[in-house]
Amino acid sequence: MKNVGVLLPMSKAFPKMGKEFLNGLKLSLGKNVNIKIEGIGLGTDSKAIINSLQKLVNQEDVLITTGLLGHFDLKEILEFVEGTEEPLIYSDLGATKPISLEDKNYVWCNSLDLYGSTLKLGEYFLKNNLNNIGLSTCYYDAGYGFIEAMEKALYSNGKGQFAGHFITPMEPRKNEAKIMKEFAQEVKADAIFAFHNGIYAQEHATFLKENKINKTTPLYTGPFTIENKILDQFPEIFEGTRCLTTWSEILNSKENKKFVNEYNEAYGKLPSVFALLGYENGLLINDFLEKKTNPEEAKLIGPRGSLKASFSTKRTSFEHHLLELNFKNNGYKKIIKEKMEQFQYKIDSTKNKQVGGWNNAYLCH
């Protein structure tokens, strides 16, 4: 049997992240491979990750490696992979501006592309004359690439602008919900873009429950702000909220229906975005093992569409879907309001500098 290596991080924000990625990977890989797993902690120690890669290649004799990586010291890790000439198909959440992979021959990325979704959302705002945009986030998420991406989109032609930023501090004030409402009333934004995750998404939902600012100002969010666990805890609160994302369990393609149904049957629950990334990477790995084709040559269709990576960027890219939440019959129903084309990155490889943020997005709180 052929050996496949897997790098799995741990996450305080999403403790099931690694297991769900592995579940999706196993579902698409089937039983004809041996999976060799290496834990990489919070993904912040590049030397430890490189040691794990060496073990997988030299000791476990893997033919290809996959896994979830963050953005912290990523350049050093990928340079090591390139030097070994051993293939790596990694995934990330795309919460920061992607680094260039154009000089890589053995590395490909299959991302959730949160950064690209934010850029697309900014373009959507301008197209629909929503030019004065407010931001609502927390101290944690503010350190990543969302503000940069929205700024780039809004200010690209001088038409858009920020109405203001509302950032909840690490220790929320006793009247945080009231202060948020005062902010919304003061800035009079055409729409508010909110991006939170984990405990901060729950925190944000409690504020909305009290101040109901989304009843007077249209609310747009990132996918982690309205993940299903949050919606289950906060009925009605997110009525009319919209979210732009590359994937949802409601996408109507036969490939996505197959994935959702098979995952539900195997594990008794709906798949998460982490399971999605594992599943897609498994499809690419199977193709590589069977035909020796790299992701640039793949003729595969996954839950989000074509899995063929760009020759220049070494990245997969997908359509973006604008979801709307409607609360009916004591539950939320997600509907797709609009589809948007794939985002084509223009990455300046000369500016491949380390991005900021709290180590790795969604791994540590």
N, C-alpha and C positions, 0 to 999 in steps of 0.2 A: 504493500500500500504506500501511497505517496504522502509525504509529510508536509503540512502547512503550518507556518508559524503565526502566532497571534499575540500582539502586544495589547494588554488591557490595562487601562488606568483605573484608579479608584476615584470616587466622587462623594464628597460630603453633601453636595447639593442633590445629586441623583445617584443614590447608593446602588440602584439596580442597573446602572448604565452598562457596565461590563457584561453582566449576565444577559441583558437584553440584546446587546450587540452579538454575543456568542450564540444566543438562540436563533437569531436571524441568519447568522453565518452557517450554522449547522443545518438549518432548514433548506438552504439552497445548495450547500456542498454535498449533502447526502452522506452515505456511510462508506464511501470508497476512499476516504482519506483519513489520515491520522492528524489530529489537531494537537499542536504543541504550544502551550500557553506560557507566557511570561508576564507577570505583573510589573507595572512601571510606576506604581504609586500615583502621585498627583501629576506626573509627567513633567516635573520641573528639574530633574537631575539628568542632564544629557549624558553624563558619563555612565550612569546606571543603565540608561536606555540603550546606549551603545554596547554595554556589556551584555545586555539581554539579547540584542541582535546578534552579537558574536556567538553566544551560546546556541541560539536557534540555528544559525548557519553552520557552525563548526561541529557542535556536539549533537544537535538534533537532526542535522542533515536535511533541513527543510528546502523545498524547491521554490517557495515563494512565501513572503510574509505579508500580513495585513494587520489592522488594528486601528485603534482610536488614538490620535495624537493631538496635542494642543499646539499653541504657537510659540511657547517658551523654548528658546534655544533650538528651534526646529532646523534652522539652516545648518548648524553643526551636525545634527543627527542625519540629515539627508545627504550631506557631503560624505559622511562615513558610508552610508548605504551605496552611494554612487561609486565609491572607491572599491567596494567589495564586488561590484558587478552582479549583485544578487537582487532580484526584483522585489519591490515593495509597492503595494497598493494600500495607501492609508486613507483614513477618513478624518475629518474634523467637522466642527459645527460651523465654521466660517464666520465667527463673531468678530474677526479682525480682517483687515485688508490682506488678501492672499499674497504670499511671496512668489516670486518667479520660479518656475520649474523648467524653463525653456532650455536650460543647458543640461538637463538631466536625461539620461537614457534608460534608467532602471527604476525611476520613481514616478508614480501617478497618484493623483488625489481625486477622491470621490467625496464631495463635501455637501453638507446641508445648505451651505451658502447663505447664511443669515445676512452677511454683508451685502451680497448681490440683491437679496430681497429688499433690503433697506434702500439701496439705490433705486430699484425699480419703484418702490413705494413713493419716493421723492418725485420721480418722473410722473407717476400717476397723479400726485397732488397738483403739480403744475398743469398737467393736461386737463384737469377738471376744475381749474381756477381756485384751488385751495392753496393760496400763496403764502399765507401767514400761519406758520405751523408751530405749535407748542410742543415741548418735549417733557415727558414725565418718566423718571427713572429713579434708581437708587444709587448710592455711592459706589456700589459694587459694579453694576452694569455700565455705569458712566465711564469706566476706565477702558472699555473696549472700543470697537470700531463703529458703533451705531451712529453716534453723533457725527463723526467724520463723514460717514457715507451719506447721511441725510443732508449735511451741509454741502457736500459736493454736488448733490442732485439739485438742491433748492437754489443754490447760488450760481449754477452753471450758465444761466443766461440773464442773470440780473432780475429775474421776475419774482423769485421766491425769497423768503426770509424766515428767520426764527422769531416767533412772537416772544419766546422766553423759555427758560429751562427750569423745571421743578425737580430737584434732586432730594430725595428723602435721606437724611443722615443715618449713620450706622445705628444710632440710638434715636428712634423717632420721637418727636415731641408729643406731649400728651394730647395736644390739639392738632395733630398732623393732618387729619382729614379736613378740618376747618381751614387750615393754612392752604392746603391744596385747592380748596374751593375758592378761597380769596384770590389765589394765583389765577385760576381759570377765569374768574370774573374780571380781573384786572387786565389780562393780556388780550382777551377777546379773540382768541385764535380761531382760524377757519376750521382747524382740526387739531387734535392732540394725538401724538404718536407716543405710546407707552411701551417700554420694554423692560421686563423683569423676569426673574426665574426663581424656581424653588421657593424657599421661605419668603423671598421678597415679592414673588408673585402673589402669595397668600396675603402678605401684608398689604400690598396694593389693592387687592380685592376687598379687604376690610375697610379701607379708606373709601373706595367707590360705593360700598354698601351704605356708608354714612352720608357722604357728600353728594352722591349722584350727579357728578359733574358731566358724565357721559349722556345725561338726559338733555343737556343744553348745548353741548359741543360734541361733534362726531369724534368717536374714539377708534383709533387704529392701533393694533398691537403687534408684537412679535409672537411667534407660536408658543413660546414657553410661558408667556403671560396668561394664556388661556388654554393651557394643557387640560386634558380631560379631568384630571384630579381636581384642578381648581374649579372647573365648571360644575362638578358634582357637589362641591362644598358651597358654591355660591349661586343658587338658582336665581334666575331673572336679572341678576346684576349686569350681565354682559349682553343683554338684549340689544341687537342692532350693531354690536361691535364688529369691526372688520379686521382681517389679518391677511397679510401677503406672505406666502410660503411656497416652497417648491414641492411640498408633499402634505397630503392629508389622507386619512383612511377612507374618505368619501370619494376620492378620485375614481372616475367611472371607467377607466380602461380595464380590459380583461386581465392584463398583467397585474394591476394593483388589486383587483378583486381576488385573483388567485392567491396573491401574497397574503392579503388580510384573512381570507378564509382558511388557508393552510396554517397560518400562524395561530389563529384562534382555535383551530381543531387540535393543534399540537400542544399548545400551552394554556388554553382556556381563557384567553384574554386578547384584547386588541393589541396590535403591535405599536411600539413607540418609534420615534425617529431614530433611536439607537439601533433597534431591531431592523429598521429599514436599511440603514447603512451597512450593517452586517450582511443582510440578505443580498443587497446589490453587489457587495464585494465578493460574496460567495459565487455569484453568477460569473463575475469577471475571472475569478480564480479557476472555476471549472473550465471556462473557455481557454484559459492559459494552459492548464494541465492537459487538456484534450487535444488542442490544436497548436499549442505553442504560439498563440497570437497575443500580442500585448493589447492593452485597452484602446490604443489608437486604431487598431484594426478590428475591434470587436463589432460583431453584427448582432448585438443583443438588445432586447427590449426589456426593461425592468419596470417596476411600479411607477417610476417617474418618467419613463420614456427611454430613448436611446442611451445606451451606456458607453457609446463611443467617445473616447476622450479626444480633445483637440490636439493636433500634432504640435502646435506651437506652445500651448499653455500646459499640456499634460494633465488637463482637468476635464472632468465631465461637466456638462451644463444642461439645465432643464428649464422648461416653462415654469413661470410663476403663476400662482392661482390666488385670486382675491376671494377669501372666504367671508361670509357673513353669518353671524349667529342669530338665530331666532328662537325664542323661548315659547314653546307650545306644549300643551298637555303634560305639564310638569317636567319638561325636559328640553334641552337645547337641541336644535336641529341646525346642522351646518349646510349651507348652500354655497355653490360657486357662482359668484357674481360676474367674474371676468377672468380671462386667461391673458397672460402677457408673454411675449417672446422671451427666449433665453437671453441672459445677460452675457455679453461678450467682453471679457476683461481685456484691458490694455494695461499690462503690468510693466512698470519700468524696472528692469532688472538691476539698474545702477543704483537704485534706492532701496535695496533689499535689507533695510536696517531693522533692528529688533523693535517690535511694536510694544506699546505699554500695556497696562492692565494688571489685574491681580493674578499673576502667574498664568494659569490657563482657565479660559472661560468655562464656567459651569462645573469645574472640578473642585474648587476650594471656596469655602465661605469662611 
